Amino acid sequence: MSIIAIEELPAHLGSGKTLAGLDLGDKTIGIAISDRGFSFAHPRPVIMRKKFSLDAAALLTVLQKENAGAIVLGLPINMDGSEGPRAQKSRAFVRNMSGMTDLPFVLWDERLSTVAAERTLIEMDFSRKKRAGKIDSAAAAFILQGVLDRLQSLDAAARTEPGPSTAS
């Protein structure tokens, strides 16, 4: 499997599954996992990047342990909406991972997610040193929470849409 649209996610999130969120950094992979009700994103410890095969193995172990049904990957889009080298790295990561797992990926615009995550950590009075170790997982949680909120709004919209008319 590869990249799917957010509207396709519910079909991949069966009973007992969670949704994983990732923030790819140069030195770490930030990870967040949803609850089984798909309401809240919970940061997990980062994976320290070494080389792709080791990073992928560590990530797949976490995803299996957390019973993930799909993966949301933050896509670093430029403020003007264009995609630069970091977005290309993210897409290459998905291509490489798709050969190792059947889990689908959703790409999510992550503009300002790291800024928002850092502000939250500052508000929680984390020192600069402690923030450095948590920023990528906090950003992954921010990205994942955006997707969870979007899924809830799609679900609410689907429940309020009128069904097919039964009048004859």
C-alpha positions in Angstrom: 0.0 0.0 0.0 1.1 3.5 -0.4 -0.4 7.0 -0.1 -4.2 7.3 0.5 -6.5 10.3 0.9 -7.7 11.1 4.4 -11.2 10.2 3.4 -10.0 6.6 2.9 -8.6 6.3 6.4 -11.6 5.0 8.2 -11.7 1.8 6.0 -8.1 1.0 7.3 -8.8 1.7 11.0 -10.7 -1.4 12.1 -11.5 -2.5 15.6 -8.7 -2.1 18.1 -6.5 -0.2 15.6 -4.7 3.1 16.3 -3.3 5.8 14.0 0.3 6.7 14.0 1.7 10.2 13.3 5.3 10.8 12.2 7.5 13.9 12.1 10.7 13.2 10.1 13.7 15.1 11.3 17.2 14.8 10.1 18.3 13.3 13.5 15.1 11.8 14.8 11.7 10.4 13.9 9.0 11.8 16.1 6.2 9.5 16.8 2.7 9.9 18.2 -0.1 7.3 18.5 -3.8 7.9 18.7 -6.1 6.3 21.3 -8.4 3.6 19.9 -11.3 6.1 19.8 -9.3 8.3 17.5 -9.8 11.4 19.7 -6.3 12.1 21.1 -2.7 12.0 19.9 -0.1 10.8 22.5 3.6 11.5 21.9 6.0 8.5 22.1 9.8 8.4 22.4 11.6 9.5 19.3 13.6 7.1 17.1 17.2 8.3 16.8 18.1 8.1 13.1 21.0 5.9 12.1 20.5 4.4 8.6 17.3 3.7 6.8 17.1 -0.1 7.4 17.6 0.4 11.2 15.2 3.3 11.4 12.6 1.3 9.5 13.0 -1.8 11.6 12.6 0.3 14.8 9.6 2.1 13.4 7.9 -1.1 12.3 8.4 -2.5 15.8 6.7 0.5 17.4 3.8 0.4 14.8 3.2 -3.3 15.4 3.3 -2.9 19.2 0.9 0.0 19.0 -1.4 -1.9 16.6 -1.4 0.9 14.0 -3.7 0.6 11.1 -2.3 3.5 9.1 0.4 6.2 9.3 0.1 9.9 9.0 3.4 11.6 7.9 3.9 15.3 8.2 4.7 16.8 4.7 6.9 19.8 5.1 5.3 22.2 2.6 6.8 25.7 2.1 4.7 28.6 3.2 3.9 29.5 -0.5 2.4 25.9 -0.9 5.3 24.6 -2.9 7.3 21.4 -2.1 11.0 21.6 -1.5 13.8 19.1 -0.8 12.4 18.2 2.7 9.0 17.3 1.1 10.8 15.2 -1.5 12.7 13.4 1.4 9.3 12.6 3.0 7.9 11.2 -0.2 11.0 9.1 -0.7 10.6 7.8 2.9 7.1 6.7 2.1 8.3 5.0 -1.1 11.0 3.1 0.8 8.7 2.2 3.6 5.9 1.0 1.3 8.1 -1.9 0.3 8.4 -3.0 3.9 4.8 -2.6 5.2 1.2 -2.8 3.9 0.1 0.0 6.2 -1.2 3.0 4.2 0.3 6.5 4.5 -1.6 9.8 4.6 0.5 12.9 3.9 -0.5 15.9 6.0 0.5 19.5 5.6 2.7 20.1 8.6 3.4 23.8 8.1 4.1 25.4 11.5 3.6 22.2 13.4 7.1 22.4 15.0 6.5 26.0 15.9 3.2 25.1 17.6 4.8 22.2 19.4 7.7 24.3 20.6 5.3 27.0 21.9 3.3 24.3 23.8 6.5 22.9 25.4 7.6 26.4 26.4 4.2 27.0 27.9 4.7 23.8 29.9 8.0 25.3 31.2 10.3 22.7 29.5 13.9 23.9 29.5 15.6 24.3 26.1 17.5 21.0 26.6 14.3 19.1 27.5 12.5 20.6 24.5 15.2 19.4 22.1 14.5 15.8 23.1 10.7 16.1 22.8 10.1 18.5 20.0 9.8 15.9 17.2 7.3 13.7 19.1 5.4 16.8 20.1 5.3 17.9 16.5 4.1 14.4 15.5 1.4 14.7 18.1 0.4 18.1 16.7 0.2 16.6 13.1 -1.7 13.6 14.2 -4.2 15.6 16.3 -4.9 17.7 13.2 -5.8 14.5 11.3 -7.9 13.2 14.2 -9.8 16.4 14.3 -10.4 16.3 10.5 -11.6 12.7 10.7 -14.1 13.7 13.4 -15.4 16.6 11.3 -15.7 14.3 8.3 -17.6 11.8 10.4 -19.9 14.6 11.8 -20.6 15.9 8.3 -21.4 12.4 7.0 -24.0 11.9 9.9 -25.7 15.2 9.1 -26.0 14.8 5.4 -29.4 13.7 4.3 -29.7 10.2 2.9 -31.2 9.2 -0.4 -34.9 10.1 -0.6 -37.4 7.3 -0.1 -40.4 9.3 -1.4 -42.1 8.0 -4.5 
